[in-house]
Amino acid sequence: MSDYQVKTVPTKAFQDQRPGTSGLRKRVPVFQQEHYTENFIQSILSSIPGGPKDTTLVVGGDGRYYSNEVVQKIIQLSAGNGVKKLVIARDIIFSTPAISHEIRSRKATGGILLTASHNPGGPKADFGIKYNMDNGGPAPEAVTEAIFAHSKELTEYKLVDLPEVDLSQLGERQVGPISIEVIDAVKPYVAFLKTLFDFDAIKAYVHQPDVSVLFDGLSGVTGPYARDIFINELGLDESSIQGCEPSPDFNGGHPDPNLTYAHDLVKAVEEKQITFGAASDGDGDRNMIYGAGAFVTPSDSVAIIADWAESIPYFAKGGVKGLARSMPTSTALDRVAKAKGIEHFEVPTGWKFFGNLMDAGRLSICGEESFGTGSDHVREKDGLWAIVAWLNILAAADKKGIKGIKGVLQDHYSKYGRTFFSRYDYEEVDSDAANKVIKELSDLFASSDFVGSSPTATSSSTSFKVAEVGNFAYTDPIDHSVSKNQGHYVTFSDGSRFVVRLSGTGSQGATIRLYVEKYSQDSSEYGRDTQEGLKPLIEVALKLSKLVEQTGRKEPTVIT
């Protein structure tokens, strides 16, 4: 121990290290500034409830550029702050939901995640550091605010100069004052999934002659997991997966599973008429479900999973305690909840809000329109969980004569009606311009004659009567915390609505998200293209928000 003395390093505080809903995200060059990364890690360690001494932390991430350097800093700072043990994934590759499971199964103190989720990676792209609690979920606001407060006043950090730890070799070893256990992060999680789903039924389904499968890992963290599931467990051949080699820059792509960035998957599914296509994002917590001629919106996905929950062993055994969605997500899930008499919740964007309900035993299945779906098996959204859930549902539906994704969608619409839903993302908008859009809506909502008015889409002369407006606020029923300013919404008398909010998941500028939703019980509309069905509503939303005028953006960066 005498060779490994704690070293105190003087530093200067940075004022820009406020964690968002998913940790601190910045460009790589920002994290590469002298002391910048060390400061934030020290702030995390100092803010662990009860302190860092004698704790056990799980560490891993999506393998993006700069992860190798940062994990060595985490080891040194953890040793300097009295952490007892770090559990680290081999080569750092550890999906976000798998980390959540590892924290929970080990009853660890928490975890440090190196990821910027669905954001691009590379020397000039994005990096992120996030802290998860002992329940496996993202740190609540009280902890993230403590981290931020500490970061603004930091004058020193503590570390132990240690030799670089080889993270390619499995096993536990003592490195100076700290124990390092390098684990296989894939096998335990796949084994866990097998306890939740009917893998025998899924295997029988995917081996039918008229069924084909293609999964795209988008060069993110889920590649090794998907290989174990689709090749080793389900017995499919290599043609059933693509993009399954993790890459520090995601092979030059954008690891966001939507119709824009998963275009290679969409193209292959349509060209080869593949029955079941799916993609996951950089860190494995998001998913897209897409079959030939049938795209499943995330809003519909969570509603269908909830409707078919009894076909999934985990829910057949334990029941469904409650359902929840983020506020911008469509109301499709609400209709399933009401039909089945299940308690349901509308929460702000951010998975931590679901976690509180899960820990209290009031929530089983939940989702966000941003391609995040999950359940109380962990405390993060889980892309592979959702993908396997869909395979389980398709196997069950097939036995009832309901064929493929398109069949499941049409069956759902016939029972509940169809909710047309889309999101327009305007990324890296000038922050002042973005704030002007929000102010424009606030001023409009304050006017006495807006509610009851009927704005009209010029192109089609379609009018929508304004029924309700507001800026969404949420009082958590578990800890009674209040979250305000969660998104401006306009609801129309026919049940249509739009929502505008600023997102906190980008690393530069502001991202404006516009969500539009229309509900129909007219079966002649169920097969319509989403954008066609929403066109008048989108036109009205853009007109009322003056988004184009204020930002200069005539087109969104991404449409989902």
Solvent accessible surface area in square Angstrom, and as a share of the most:
residue,aa,sasa,rsa
1,M,153,0.68
2,S,88,0.57
3,D,126,0.65
4,Y,68,0.26
5,Q,119,0.53
6,V,81,0.47
7,K,101,0.43
8,T,67,0.39
9,V,25,0.14
10,P,104,0.66
11,T,22,0.13
12,K,131,0.56
13,A,33,0.26
14,F,22,0.09
15,Q,114,0.51
16,D,64,0.33
17,Q,0,0.00
18,R,128,0.47
19,P,12,0.07
20,G,32,0.31
21,T,48,0.28
22,S,26,0.17
23,G,11,0.11
24,L,3,0.01
25,R,21,0.08
26,K,44,0.19
27,R,56,0.21
28,V,0,0.00
29,P,54,0.34
30,V,40,0.23
31,F,1,0.01
32,Q,85,0.38
33,Q,81,0.36
34,E,135,0.60
35,H,37,0.16
36,Y,0,0.00
37,T,1,0.00
38,E,23,0.10
39,N,0,0.00
40,F,2,0.01
41,I,0,0.00
42,Q,9,0.04
43,S,0,0.00
44,I,1,0.01
45,L,0,0.00
46,S,42,0.27
47,S,17,0.11
48,I,5,0.03
49,P,82,0.52
50,G,92,0.89
51,G,22,0.21
52,P,24,0.15
53,K,148,0.63
54,D,95,0.49
55,T,13,0.07
56,T,34,0.20
57,L,0,0.00
58,V,0,0.00
59,V,0,0.00
60,G,0,0.00
61,G,2,0.02
62,D,0,0.00
63,G,17,0.16
64,R,1,0.01
65,Y,75,0.29
66,Y,22,0.08
67,S,3,0.02
68,N,106,0.54
69,E,87,0.39
70,V,0,0.00
71,V,1,0.00
72,Q,33,0.15
73,K,52,0.22
74,I,0,0.00
75,I,1,0.01
76,Q,43,0.19
77,L,1,0.00
78,S,0,0.00
79,A,6,0.04
80,G,6,0.06
81,N,22,0.11
82,G,30,0.29
83,V,3,0.02
84,K,127,0.54
85,K,36,0.15
86,L,0,0.00
87,V,0,0.00
88,I,0,0.00
89,A,0,0.00
90,R,93,0.34
91,D,79,0.41
92,I,3,0.02
93,I,30,0.15
94,F,2,0.01
95,S,2,0.01
96,T,2,0.01
97,P,2,0.01
98,A,2,0.01
99,I,1,0.00
100,S,0,0.00
101,H,30,0.13
102,E,16,0.07
103,I,0,0.00
104,R,78,0.28
105,S,69,0.45
106,R,88,0.32
107,K,177,0.75
108,A,4,0.03
109,T,42,0.24
110,G,0,0.00
111,G,0,0.00
112,I,0,0.00
113,L,0,0.00
114,L,0,0.00
115,T,6,0.03
116,A,0,0.00
117,S,3,0.02
118,H,11,0.05
119,N,12,0.06
120,P,46,0.29
121,G,10,0.09
122,G,4,0.04
123,P,73,0.46
124,K,157,0.66
125,A,18,0.14
126,D,5,0.03
127,F,0,0.00
128,G,0,0.00
129,I,0,0.00
130,K,15,0.06
131,Y,9,0.04
132,N,0,0.00
133,M,32,0.14
134,D,89,0.46
135,N,38,0.20
136,G,0,0.00
137,G,2,0.02
138,P,14,0.09
139,A,6,0.05
140,P,56,0.35
141,E,102,0.46
142,A,81,0.63
143,V,15,0.08
144,T,16,0.09
145,E,66,0.30
146,A,44,0.34
147,I,3,0.02
148,F,18,0.08
149,A,49,0.38
150,H,67,0.30
151,S,0,0.00
152,K,77,0.33
153,E,137,0.61
154,L,12,0.06
155,T,96,0.56
156,E,73,0.33
157,Y,11,0.04
158,K,83,0.35
159,L,19,0.10
160,V,0,0.00
161,D,86,0.44
162,L,13,0.07
163,P,82,0.52
164,E,146,0.66
165,V,10,0.06
166,D,73,0.38
167,L,16,0.08
168,S,49,0.32
169,Q,107,0.47
170,L,89,0.44
171,G,34,0.33
172,E,104,0.47
173,R,76,0.28
174,Q,119,0.53
175,V,16,0.09
176,G,14,0.14
177,P,39,0.25
178,I,0,0.00
179,S,14,0.09
180,I,0,0.00
181,E,32,0.15
182,V,2,0.01
183,I,17,0.09
184,D,38,0.20
185,A,9,0.07
186,V,24,0.14
187,K,111,0.47
188,P,59,0.37
189,Y,4,0.01
190,V,3,0.02
191,A,55,0.43
192,F,39,0.16
193,L,0,0.00
194,K,87,0.37
195,T,97,0.56
196,L,5,0.03
197,F,7,0.03
198,D,52,0.27
199,F,20,0.08
200,D,118,0.61
201,A,19,0.15
202,I,0,0.00
203,K,88,0.37
204,A,69,0.53
205,Y,9,0.03
206,V,5,0.03
207,H,94,0.42
208,Q,56,0.25
209,P,141,0.89
210,D,106,0.55
211,V,20,0.12
212,S,44,0.29
213,V,13,0.07
214,L,8,0.04
215,F,0,0.00
216,D,6,0.03
217,G,0,0.00
218,L,25,0.12
219,S,10,0.06
220,G,0,0.00
221,V,0,0.00
222,T,0,0.00
223,G,0,0.00
224,P,43,0.27
225,Y,0,0.00
226,A,0,0.00
227,R,81,0.29
228,D,7,0.03
229,I,1,0.00
230,F,1,0.00
231,I,35,0.18
232,N,94,0.48
233,E,50,0.22
234,L,2,0.01
235,G,39,0.38
236,L,25,0.12
237,D,94,0.49
238,E,97,0.44
239,S,89,0.57
240,S,6,0.04
241,I,14,0.07
242,Q,57,0.25
243,G,32,0.30
244,C,11,0.06
245,E,122,0.55
246,P,42,0.27
247,S,20,0.13
248,P,75,0.47
249,D,56,0.29
250,F,3,0.01
251,N,122,0.63
252,G,66,0.63
253,G,37,0.35
254,H,37,0.17
255,P,1,0.00
256,D,10,0.05
257,P,0,0.00
258,N,3,0.01
259,L,64,0.32
260,T,53,0.31
261,Y,52,0.20
262,A,0,0.00
263,H,107,0.48
264,D,83,0.43
265,L,0,0.00
266,V,29,0.17
267,K,126,0.53
268,A,15,0.11
269,V,0,0.00
270,E,59,0.26
271,E,119,0.53
272,K,143,0.61
273,Q,118,0.52
274,I,11,0.06
275,T,29,0.17
276,F,1,0.00
277,G,0,0.00
278,A,0,0.00
279,A,0,0.00
280,S,0,0.00
281,D,0,0.00
282,G,0,0.00
283,D,4,0.02
284,G,1,0.01
285,D,8,0.04
286,R,15,0.06
287,N,6,0.03
288,M,1,0.01
289,I,3,0.01
290,Y,20,0.08
291,G,1,0.01
292,A,26,0.20
293,G,51,0.49
294,A,6,0.05
295,F,48,0.20
296,V,3,0.02
297,T,13,0.07
298,P,13,0.08
299,S,1,0.00
300,D,5,0.02
301,S,3,0.02
302,V,0,0.00
303,A,0,0.00
304,I,0,0.00
305,I,0,0.00
306,A,3,0.02
307,D,7,0.03
308,W,13,0.04
309,A,4,0.03
310,E,108,0.48
311,S,30,0.19
312,I,0,0.00
313,P,50,0.31
314,Y,67,0.25
315,F,7,0.03
316,A,68,0.52
317,K,190,0.80
318,G,50,0.48
319,G,34,0.33
320,V,39,0.22
321,K,100,0.42
322,G,0,0.00
323,L,0,0.00
324,A,0,0.00
325,R,9,0.03
326,S,1,0.01
327,M,3,0.01
328,P,1,0.01
329,T,0,0.00
330,S,1,0.01
331,T,32,0.19
332,A,5,0.04
333,L,1,0.00
334,D,20,0.10
335,R,56,0.21
336,V,0,0.00
337,A,0,0.00
338,K,141,0.60
339,A,72,0.56
340,K,85,0.36
341,G,70,0.67
342,I,33,0.17
343,E,74,0.33
344,H,63,0.28
345,F,25,0.11
346,E,59,0.27
347,V,0,0.00
348,P,1,0.00
349,T,27,0.16
350,G,6,0.06
351,W,11,0.04
352,K,36,0.15
353,F,21,0.09
354,F,0,0.00
355,G,5,0.05
356,N,45,0.23
357,L,0,0.00
358,M,8,0.03
359,D,78,0.40
360,A,47,0.37
361,G,38,0.37
362,R,83,0.30
363,L,0,0.00
364,S,1,0.01
365,I,0,0.00
366,C,0,0.00
367,G,1,0.01
368,E,5,0.02
369,E,6,0.03
370,S,10,0.06
371,F,4,0.02
372,G,1,0.01
373,T,1,0.01
374,G,0,0.00
375,S,0,0.00
376,D,18,0.09
377,H,10,0.05
378,V,0,0.00
379,R,15,0.05
380,E,4,0.02
381,K,19,0.08
382,D,1,0.00
383,G,0,0.00
384,L,5,0.03
385,W,1,0.00
386,A,0,0.00
387,I,0,0.00
388,V,1,0.01
389,A,0,0.00
390,W,0,0.00
391,L,0,0.00
392,N,4,0.02
393,I,0,0.00
394,L,1,0.01
395,A,4,0.03
396,A,21,0.16
397,A,0,0.00
398,D,26,0.14
399,K,163,0.69
400,K,140,0.60
401,G,54,0.52
402,I,35,0.18
403,K,120,0.51
404,G,16,0.15
405,I,4,0.02
406,K,110,0.47
407,G,21,0.20
408,V,0,0.00
409,L,12,0.06
410,Q,75,0.33
411,D,37,0.19
412,H,4,0.02
413,Y,9,0.04
414,S,83,0.53
415,K,110,0.47
416,Y,30,0.11
417,G,8,0.07
418,R,24,0.09
419,T,5,0.03
420,F,1,0.01
421,F,9,0.04
422,S,0,0.00
423,R,8,0.03
424,Y,23,0.09
425,D,4,0.02
426,Y,2,0.01
427,E,46,0.20
428,E,85,0.38
429,V,3,0.02
430,D,93,0.48
431,S,54,0.35
432,D,98,0.51
433,A,14,0.11
434,A,0,0.00
435,N,81,0.41
436,K,111,0.47
437,V,0,0.00
438,I,35,0.18
439,K,126,0.53
440,E,44,0.20
441,L,0,0.00
442,S,46,0.29
443,D,78,0.40
444,L,46,0.23
445,F,33,0.14
446,A,86,0.67
447,S,45,0.29
448,S,120,0.78
449,D,108,0.56
450,F,12,0.05
451,V,77,0.44
452,G,39,0.37
453,S,39,0.25
454,S,60,0.38
455,P,20,0.12
456,T,49,0.28
457,A,0,0.00
458,T,106,0.62
459,S,77,0.50
460,S,57,0.36
461,S,87,0.56
462,T,48,0.28
463,S,62,0.40
464,F,16,0.07
465,K,110,0.47
466,V,2,0.01
467,A,52,0.40
468,E,89,0.40
469,V,29,0.17
470,G,18,0.17
471,N,54,0.28
472,F,26,0.11
473,A,56,0.43
474,Y,19,0.07
475,T,80,0.47
476,D,2,0.01
477,P,45,0.28
478,I,59,0.30
479,D,78,0.41
480,H,129,0.58
481,S,55,0.35
482,V,84,0.48
483,S,13,0.08
484,K,137,0.58
485,N,117,0.60
486,Q,43,0.19
487,G,3,0.03
488,H,13,0.06
489,Y,41,0.16
490,V,0,0.00
491,T,35,0.20
492,F,3,0.01
493,S,76,0.49
494,D,84,0.44
495,G,39,0.37
496,S,1,0.00
497,R,21,0.07
498,F,1,0.00
499,V,1,0.01
500,V,0,0.00
501,R,30,0.11
502,L,62,0.31
503,S,17,0.11
504,G,52,0.50
505,T,21,0.12
506,G,37,0.36
507,S,22,0.14
508,Q,96,0.42
509,G,54,0.52
510,A,15,0.12
511,T,11,0.06
512,I,0,0.00
513,R,18,0.07
514,L,0,0.00
515,Y,2,0.01
516,V,0,0.00
517,E,3,0.02
518,K,45,0.19
519,Y,55,0.21
520,S,8,0.05
521,Q,139,0.62
522,D,72,0.37
523,S,83,0.54
524,S,93,0.60
525,E,29,0.13
526,Y,22,0.08
527,G,72,0.69
528,R,80,0.29
529,D,87,0.45
530,T,27,0.16
531,Q,61,0.27
532,E,95,0.43
533,G,5,0.05
534,L,0,0.00
535,K,125,0.53
536,P,27,0.17
537,L,2,0.01
538,I,13,0.07
539,E,43,0.19
540,V,0,0.00
541,A,0,0.00
542,L,39,0.19
543,K,93,0.39
544,L,24,0.12
545,S,0,0.00
546,K,88,0.37
547,L,0,0.00
548,V,45,0.26
549,E,124,0.56
550,Q,54,0.24
551,T,25,0.15
552,G,58,0.55
553,R,70,0.26
554,K,165,0.70
555,E,125,0.56
556,P,20,0.13
557,T,63,0.36
558,V,5,0.03
559,I,65,0.33
560,T,18,0.10
